[in-house]
């Protein structure tokens, strides 16, 4: 049996893992995804085995979402629901999950408990990167497990070459004091791989720490950090919502001195998959717009240049 002909079955319980499966050409073996798996487009046609346990949040503000999530976590309630009947019918051989963030996807422990109850012997791989090379290494891990290590090595090698190109070009530029803002109410600054991305792109992260989780920050702390550039990357949001929220922050008198950018965070910063390298290239442009090419439309937008609208 081979992974590529669909004889062996994969479930992906996080969007970044779904993107990895497609990057490795294993989409025919992918039998189930989450309700958030929307890239590539073919992922939307796959059966959904994991959905949110929260009520509809389409019209909720970031502050309201934070309250709902925080209350559920405080009560020890799972944020995601696995369709156990569908998993039983699929009888997967491999499940891709994570333990990095219980807000982002089903934790591996919850998956293991469900499999034990179902009597399933599926292998579970937890993808938990803390840095850029960890993200790329996850592609190699999936490739080795699924029997396509050469293809994974090729994909990973190309991504590492692009990372190295950004780092080399940024090395001779003046480092820019940078704030990565992942959530507005309450304010969270970027963590995990984001501070490293800032360094690689030629910046100095004023509040984040490489390899450490995203963390809550006060607005006074943010103001005192005096960033030259603020990159707004609200977790889970695309560019149109990020632009609106960033303009709302500007309307409240935030970031009057810094250049302010909004980004499609859901695609290029929140998900630790292949497109994280696109995110690095976007970030390099935000920090050094004269030295790096502008991203494709729909990926990032300058909201304020620090001097005039």
C-alpha positions as CSV (number, residue, x, y, z in Angstrom):
1,X,0.0,0.0,0.0
2,X,1.2,3.6,-0.7
3,X,0.3,6.9,0.7
4,X,0.0,8.5,-2.7
5,X,-2.8,6.3,-4.0
6,X,-5.0,6.9,-1.0
7,X,-4.7,3.3,0.3
8,X,-3.3,4.7,3.6
9,X,-5.5,7.3,5.2
10,X,-4.5,10.6,6.8
11,X,-6.5,12.9,9.1
12,X,-5.3,16.5,9.6
13,X,-6.6,18.2,12.7
14,X,-4.9,21.6,12.0
15,X,-4.8,23.8,8.9
16,X,-1.0,24.0,8.7
17,X,-0.8,20.2,8.6
18,X,-3.3,20.1,5.8
19,X,-1.1,22.5,3.8
20,X,1.9,20.2,4.5
21,X,0.0,17.2,3.2
22,X,-0.8,19.1,0.0
23,X,2.8,20.4,-0.3
24,X,4.0,16.8,-0.3
25,X,1.4,15.7,-2.9
26,X,-0.4,13.4,-0.6
27,X,-3.9,15.0,-0.9
28,X,-5.4,11.7,-2.2
29,X,-4.6,10.1,1.1
30,X,-6.2,12.9,3.1
31,X,-9.5,11.6,4.3
32,X,-10.5,14.3,6.9
33,X,-9.7,17.9,7.9
34,X,-11.0,20.6,10.2
35,X,-13.6,23.2,9.5
36,X,-10.8,25.8,9.3
37,X,-8.8,24.0,6.6
38,X,-9.3,26.3,3.6
39,X,-6.0,26.1,1.7
40,X,-5.4,24.9,-0.9
41,X,-8.9,25.1,-2.3
42,X,-9.2,21.4,-2.5
43,X,-9.1,21.1,1.2
44,X,-12.6,22.5,1.4
45,X,-13.9,19.4,-0.4
46,X,-12.6,17.0,2.3
47,X,-14.8,15.6,5.0
48,X,-14.7,17.7,8.2
49,X,-13.8,15.6,11.3
50,X,-13.2,18.5,13.7
51,X,-15.3,21.6,14.4
52,X,-15.4,24.3,17.0
53,X,-17.4,23.9,20.2
54,X,-17.9,27.6,20.5
55,X,-21.1,29.4,19.2
56,X,-20.9,31.3,15.9
57,X,-18.4,34.1,16.1
58,X,-18.9,35.8,12.7
59,X,-20.1,39.1,14.2
60,X,-18.2,38.9,17.5
61,X,-15.5,41.5,18.3
62,X,-12.0,40.4,19.3
63,X,-12.8,41.3,22.9
64,X,-16.0,39.1,22.8
65,X,-14.1,36.2,21.3
66,X,-11.4,36.5,24.0
67,X,-14.1,36.3,26.7
68,X,-15.8,33.2,25.2
69,X,-12.5,31.4,24.7
70,X,-11.2,32.3,28.2
71,X,-14.4,31.2,29.9
72,X,-14.4,27.9,28.1
73,X,-10.7,27.3,29.0
74,X,-11.4,28.2,32.6
75,X,-14.2,25.7,32.8
76,X,-11.9,23.0,31.3
77,X,-14.2,22.6,28.3
78,X,-12.7,21.5,24.9
79,X,-12.7,24.2,22.3
80,X,-13.0,21.6,19.5
81,X,-15.2,18.7,18.9
82,X,-14.1,15.5,17.0
83,X,-16.7,13.7,14.9
84,X,-16.0,10.3,16.4
85,X,-18.5,8.5,14.2
86,X,-16.8,9.8,11.1
87,X,-13.3,9.0,12.4
88,X,-14.6,5.4,13.1
89,X,-15.9,5.2,9.6
90,X,-12.6,6.5,8.0
91,X,-10.4,4.3,10.1
92,X,-7.3,6.5,9.7
93,X,-3.7,5.3,9.7
94,X,-2.1,8.6,10.6
95,X,-3.5,11.7,12.4
96,X,-1.7,15.0,12.4
97,X,-2.3,17.1,15.5
98,X,-0.6,19.5,17.9
99,X,-0.1,20.4,21.5
100,X,1.2,23.9,21.0
101,X,-2.0,25.8,21.5
102,X,-5.3,24.5,22.7
103,X,-7.0,27.5,21.2
104,X,-5.7,26.8,17.7
105,X,-6.6,23.2,17.2
106,X,-7.5,19.9,18.9
107,X,-4.7,19.0,21.3
108,X,-3.0,15.6,20.8
109,X,-4.1,14.4,24.2
110,X,-7.7,14.9,23.3
111,X,-7.1,13.0,20.1
112,X,-5.4,10.1,21.9
113,X,-8.3,9.9,24.3
114,X,-10.8,9.7,21.5
115,X,-8.8,7.1,19.6
116,X,-8.6,4.9,22.8
117,X,-12.4,5.1,23.2
118,X,-12.8,4.2,19.5
119,X,-10.4,1.4,19.7
120,X,-8.3,2.9,17.0
121,X,-4.6,2.2,16.5
122,X,-3.9,5.2,14.3
123,X,-0.5,6.8,14.7
124,X,-0.6,10.4,16.0
125,X,2.1,12.9,15.1
126,X,2.1,16.1,17.1
127,X,3.5,19.1,15.2
128,X,4.7,21.6,17.8
129,X,7.2,24.1,16.3
130,X,8.7,26.9,18.2
131,X,10.9,28.4,15.5
132,X,11.0,28.8,11.7
133,X,13.3,25.8,11.2
134,X,11.0,23.7,13.4
135,X,8.1,24.6,11.1
136,X,10.1,23.5,8.1
137,X,11.3,20.4,10.0
138,X,7.6,19.4,10.4
139,X,7.4,19.0,6.7
140,X,10.3,16.5,6.8
141,X,8.8,14.7,9.7
142,X,5.5,14.1,7.8
143,X,7.5,13.2,4.7
144,X,9.5,10.5,6.5
145,X,6.4,9.1,8.2
146,X,4.5,8.9,4.9
147,X,7.3,7.4,2.9
148,X,8.1,10.5,0.8
149,X,11.3,11.7,2.5
150,X,13.0,12.8,-0.8
151,X,10.0,15.0,-1.7
152,X,9.9,16.5,1.8
153,X,13.6,17.2,1.6
154,X,13.1,19.0,-1.7
155,X,10.2,21.1,-0.3
156,X,12.1,21.9,2.9
157,X,15.3,22.7,1.0
158,X,13.5,25.3,-1.2
159,X,11.9,26.9,1.9
160,X,15.3,27.1,3.7
161,X,16.9,28.7,0.7
162,X,14.2,31.4,0.7
163,X,14.8,32.0,4.4
164,X,18.5,32.2,3.9
165,X,18.0,34.7,1.1
166,X,15.9,37.0,3.3
167,X,18.4,36.7,6.2
168,X,21.4,37.5,3.9
169,X,19.8,40.5,2.4
170,X,18.6,41.9,5.8
171,X,22.0,41.4,7.4
172,X,23.4,44.6,6.0
173,X,20.4,46.7,6.8
174,X,19.8,48.8,10.0
175,X,17.7,46.7,12.4
176,X,14.2,48.1,12.8
177,X,12.5,48.2,16.2
178,X,9.4,46.0,15.6
179,X,6.2,45.1,17.4
180,X,4.2,42.1,16.2
181,X,0.6,42.5,17.5
182,X,-1.4,39.3,17.4
183,X,-4.6,40.4,19.2
184,X,-6.0,43.8,20.1
185,X,-8.4,43.2,23.1
186,X,-6.6,42.3,25.2
187,X,-3.4,43.0,23.5
188,X,-1.1,40.0,22.7
189,X,2.3,40.2,21.2
190,X,3.7,37.6,18.8
191,X,5.5,34.6,20.1
192,X,6.8,31.2,19.0
193,X,8.3,31.6,15.5
194,X,7.3,35.3,15.1
195,X,10.2,36.9,17.0
196,X,12.6,34.8,15.0
197,X,10.9,35.9,11.8
198,X,11.4,39.5,12.9
199,X,15.1,38.9,13.5
200,X,15.6,37.1,10.2
201,X,13.8,40.0,8.4
202,X,16.1,42.6,9.8
203,X,14.2,43.7,12.9
204,X,14.5,43.8,16.7
205,X,11.4,42.5,18.4
206,X,10.7,45.0,21.2
207,X,8.5,42.7,23.3
208,X,8.5,39.2,22.0
209,X,11.0,36.5,22.8
210,X,12.2,33.8,20.4
211,X,10.7,30.4,21.1
212,X,8.4,31.8,23.9
213,X,4.6,31.7,23.5
214,X,2.6,34.7,22.5
215,X,1.9,36.8,25.6
216,X,-0.5,39.4,26.9
217,X,0.9,43.0,27.1
218,X,-0.5,46.2,28.5
219,X,-1.0,49.2,26.2
220,X,1.4,51.2,28.4
221,X,4.1,48.5,28.0
222,X,3.5,48.6,24.2
223,X,3.8,52.4,24.1
224,X,6.9,52.4,26.2
225,X,8.5,49.8,23.8
226,X,8.7,52.6,21.1
227,X,8.5,50.5,18.0
228,X,9.4,52.0,14.7
229,X,7.2,49.4,12.8
230,X,4.0,47.7,14.0
231,X,2.9,44.6,12.1
232,X,-0.7,43.8,13.0
233,X,-1.3,40.1,12.5
234,X,-4.5,39.2,14.4
235,X,-4.6,35.4,14.8
236,X,-7.1,33.7,12.5
237,X,-8.1,36.8,10.5
238,X,-7.5,37.6,6.9
239,X,-6.4,41.0,5.5
240,X,-9.8,42.8,5.2
241,X,-10.6,42.3,8.9
242,X,-7.0,43.0,9.9
243,X,-7.1,46.3,8.0
244,X,-10.3,47.4,9.6
245,X,-9.1,46.5,13.1
246,X,-5.8,48.2,12.5
247,X,-7.6,51.4,11.4
248,X,-9.7,51.2,14.5
249,X,-6.5,51.1,16.6
250,X,-5.3,54.2,14.7
251,X,-8.6,55.9,15.3
252,X,-8.1,55.4,19.1
253,X,-4.7,57.2,18.9
254,X,-2.5,54.1,18.8
255,X,0.8,54.0,17.0
256,X,1.0,57.7,16.0
257,X,4.8,57.5,15.4
258,X,5.3,54.0,14.0
259,X,4.7,52.7,10.5
260,X,1.6,50.4,10.8
261,X,0.9,47.4,8.6
262,X,-2.0,44.9,8.5
263,X,-1.5,41.4,7.3
264,X,-3.3,38.3,6.3
265,X,-2.3,36.6,9.5
266,X,-4.4,33.5,9.1
267,X,-2.5,32.6,5.9
268,X,1.1,33.8,6.6
269,X,1.7,34.1,10.3
270,X,-0.8,32.1,12.5
271,X,-0.3,28.7,10.7
272,X,3.1,27.0,11.1
273,X,3.1,25.5,7.6
274,X,4.9,26.1,4.3
275,X,3.4,29.6,3.9
276,X,5.3,30.8,7.0
277,X,8.1,31.6,4.6
278,X,5.8,33.8,2.5
279,X,5.1,35.5,5.9
280,X,8.8,36.1,6.4
281,X,9.1,37.7,3.0
282,X,6.1,39.9,3.8
283,X,7.6,40.9,7.1
284,X,10.9,41.8,5.4
285,X,9.0,44.2,3.1
286,X,7.2,45.8,6.1
287,X,10.5,46.4,7.9
288,X,12.5,47.4,4.8
289,X,10.2,48.4,2.0
290,X,13.0,49.8,-0.1
291,X,15.1,46.7,0.1
292,X,12.5,43.9,-0.4
293,X,9.8,43.5,-3.1
294,X,6.2,44.3,-2.1
295,X,4.0,41.3,-1.5
296,X,1.3,40.2,-3.8
297,X,-2.1,42.0,-3.4
298,X,-4.2,40.7,-0.5
299,X,-1.3,39.7,1.7
300,X,-0.4,42.9,3.5
301,X,-1.3,46.6,3.5
302,X,0.4,49.8,4.9
303,X,-2.1,51.5,7.1
304,X,0.0,54.5,8.3
305,X,3.5,55.5,7.5
306,X,4.3,57.3,10.7
307,X,4.3,60.8,9.2
308,X,1.1,61.2,7.1
309,X,-1.8,59.1,5.9
